[in-house]
């Protein structure tokens, strides 16, 4: 009986921790959305690390957040009230605007961008 009570307490603590994390992520998503004139998102499972929340603003700005689980990521995006996409392609992907920094980082040394070597 004691194990069951302890298990329930631990489960309640995990649920409360997940709820707090979702609320914090929702606040960060809301701040991104406000700074970029609105936002849309897409979730990607990244294994044991959790889930990646990719955000694209109406102005083409983009960013991402990592949630400890897919469920926390879903909860956060629901709380933030943003439009979610099943995949990162088509019209959604076309909204992303990259600048010179991203292009040099993506191509790296091939086009004279910053090197990752020390």
NORVENLIN-V174961 format. One record per pair of residues at least 24 apart in sequence whose ideal C-beta (glycine too) atoms are under 10 Angstrom apart, sorted by the first residue. I is the first residue (numbers start at 1). J is the second residue. D is the distance in Angstrom with one decimal. If there is no record, write none. Layout:
# NORVENLIN-V174961
[[I J D] [I J D]]
This chain:
# NORVENLIN-V174961
[[17 68 8.8] [17 72 9.3] [18 67 9.2] [18 68 7.4] [18 69 7.1] [18 71 7.1] [18 72 5.2] [18 75 7.5] [18 76 10.0] [19 72 8.6] [19 75 7.5] [19 79 9.7] [20 72 9.8] [21 50 9.7] [21 67 6.9] [21 68 6.2] [21 69 8.8] [21 72 5.4] [21 73 9.6] [21 75 8.7] [21 76 7.7] [22 67 7.6] [22 68 9.6] [22 69 9.6] [22 71 8.5] [22 72 5.0] [22 73 8.1] [22 74 8.5] [22 75 3.9] [22 76 4.4] [22 77 9.0] [22 78 8.5] [22 79 6.3] [22 80 9.5] [23 72 9.9] [23 75 8.6] [23 76 7.7] [23 79 6.6] [23 80 9.9] [24 65 9.6] [24 67 9.8] [24 72 9.8] [24 76 8.0] [25 53 7.0] [25 65 5.8] [25 66 9.1] [25 67 5.8] [25 68 9.6] [25 72 7.1] [25 73 7.3] [25 75 8.3] [25 76 3.6] [25 77 8.2] [25 79 8.1] [25 80 7.8] [26 75 7.8] [26 76 4.6] [26 77 7.6] [26 78 8.1] [26 79 3.6] [26 80 4.4] [26 81 8.5] [26 82 9.4] [27 76 8.9] [27 79 8.6] [27 80 8.1] [28 53 9.1] [28 55 9.2] [28 63 9.3] [28 65 6.0] [28 76 8.3] [28 80 8.5] [29 53 7.0] [29 55 6.5] [29 63 9.6] [29 65 7.1] [29 73 10.0] [29 76 6.3] [29 77 6.7] [29 79 8.1] [29 80 3.9] [29 81 8.9] [29 82 6.3] [30 76 9.8] [30 79 8.5] [30 80 5.2] [30 81 8.1] [30 82 8.5] [31 80 9.6] [32 56 9.6] [32 57 6.7] [32 61 8.0] [32 62 9.2] [32 63 6.1] [32 64 9.8] [32 65 8.4] [32 80 8.8] [32 82 9.0] [33 57 7.1] [33 58 8.6] [33 80 6.9] [33 81 8.5] [33 82 6.1] [35 59 8.8] [35 61 7.6] [35 63 9.7] [36 60 8.1] [36 61 4.6] [36 62 8.5] [36 63 8.8] [37 61 8.9] [38 82 7.9] [38 83 8.6] [39 63 9.1] [39 77 9.8] [39 80 8.1] [39 81 9.9] [39 82 5.1] [39 83 8.1] [39 95 10.0] [40 77 9.9] [40 82 6.0] [40 83 4.5] [40 84 7.2] [40 85 6.4] [40 91 9.8] [40 92 6.4] [40 95 7.4] [41 65 9.2] [41 73 9.1] [41 76 9.5] [41 77 5.6] [41 80 8.2] [41 82 5.3] [41 83 7.4] [41 84 5.4] [41 85 7.1] [41 88 9.5] [41 92 9.2] [42 77 9.4] [42 83 9.9] [42 84 6.6] [42 85 4.6] [42 86 7.4] [42 87 6.7] [42 88 4.8] [42 89 9.3] [42 92 6.9] [42 93 9.1] [43 67 8.4] [43 70 6.6] [43 73 5.2] [43 74 6.7] [43 76 9.6] [43 77 7.0] [43 84 6.9] [43 85 8.9] [43 86 9.0] [43 88 9.8] [44 70 9.1] [44 73 9.0] [44 87 9.2] [44 88 7.6] [45 69 9.4] [45 70 5.5] [45 73 8.9] [46 70 9.1] [46 73 9.9] [51 76 9.4] [51 77 9.9] [53 77 6.4] [53 80 9.2] [53 82 9.4] [53 84 9.3] [54 85 8.9] [54 88 6.2] [54 92 9.3] [54 93 9.8] [54 96 9.3] [55 80 9.3] [55 82 7.6] [56 82 9.7] [56 83 10.0] [56 85 8.9] [56 88 8.7] [56 92 6.7] [56 93 8.2] [56 94 9.6] [56 95 5.0] [56 96 5.6] [56 97 9.1] [57 95 8.1] [57 96 9.3] [57 97 9.0] [58 95 7.7] [59 95 9.1] [59 97 7.4] [60 94 9.5] [60 95 5.9] [60 96 6.1] [60 97 2.9] [60 98 8.4] [60 99 9.6] [61 95 9.6] [61 96 8.5] [61 97 7.0] [61 98 10.0] [61 99 9.8] [62 93 10.0] [62 95 8.3] [62 96 5.0] [62 97 7.8] [62 98 8.2] [62 102 9.2]]
